[in-house]
Amino acid sequence: MPRYYFDVDDGNGLNTDNDGVECASLDDLKFAAVDALPDLARDELPNGDSVRFSVKVRDLSGKYLLEASLTLNVEWVAGSD
């Protein structure tokens, strides 16, 4: 089974995955990347009002195959003060 590496940007820069994960298919790879985003957002709550989380997946040769991202925006609603 091929091994893929999930590099994560939590709004503070790219964190390189040196271990990797084996995925049986490209659909499994896509699911794993998307599945990681909500946990990443929960674990790394932003200090500001907006942050973009992303997972970039690369193969053994270092070529990026997929990027999945999630943007979290916090806005006050008019009249909520």
Number of C-alpha atoms within 10 A of each C-alpha: 8 11 14 23 22 25 20 24 17 21 15 12 9 14 13 13 15 10 10 17 15 13 16 11 11 11 10 12 21 16 13 17 21 17 12 17 20 13 10 17 19 9 10 14 14 17 7 8 11 13 19 15 22 24 24 20 23 19 15 11 7 10 11 15 13 15 16 18 16 16 11 12 11 10 7 8 7 6 5 5 5
